[in-house]
Amino acid sequence: MIKINPAETAKLYQGNSDFLEFADGDTIFEAQEPGKVMYGILKGTVEMYVNGKLIETLATGDVFGEG
């Protein structure tokens, strides 16, 4: 996984008006769904689960998904 600092993540998405916000417990995507989007975490954390098991916690500045 690529780790960059939060300021650099923000630069990646600068000028993009397609920001999404998720509440605690929201599912962003399911395993095996076709990947079309790369996500950057500007604030907060994302927990990644596979088969109900926590495999990783991502935080501000991390990117994930496919794009």
N, C-alpha and C positions, 0 to 999 in steps of 0.2 A: 504494500500500500504506500502511496505517496503521502508524505506529511509535509505540509508547508505551514508557515505561521499565519495567524488569522488575518493580518493586514494583506498578505499576498492572496489569500482566498477571496477577500473582499474585492481586490483588484480584478480577479478573474471574472467576477460577476458585475463589475461596474458597468453602468449603462444598460443593463438588462432589466426590463420591467417585469419579468416573469418570476417574481419571488413567491415562494410558497412558505406558509407557516404551518407547523404541525403541533398539536397539543400532546401532552404526556399520554402515552399509550396508543397513539395513532400508528397504524401500519402504513409505511411509505410505499413498500412494494413487497411482493411475495417471492420466494425462491422459485425459480423456473419461469418467471414472467420474462418476456422478451425485453431486453434492456434498450432504452431509447434516451435515457436522461442521465446526466452526471450531476450529482448534488454536491454542494459545498456547504459546510456547516458554519454559519456566521455567528451563531450564538446557541449555546446549549450542548446537549449530548444526544447521541443516537445509539441505541443498543441493537446489535445484530444477533438474531436467533436463527438456528437451523434445527429443525425437528424439535422445537420447544426448548432447546438448550442455548443459553447465552454463550456466544463465541467471541464477541468483541464489543467494546464500548468505544465509540468514536466521539471526538469533542471538537470544540471550536477550532477552525483551521483545517480540519480533515476534509477530504473529498472521498466520495464513494459513488458506486453505480457504474453505468456504462453510457458512453456518449459519443 
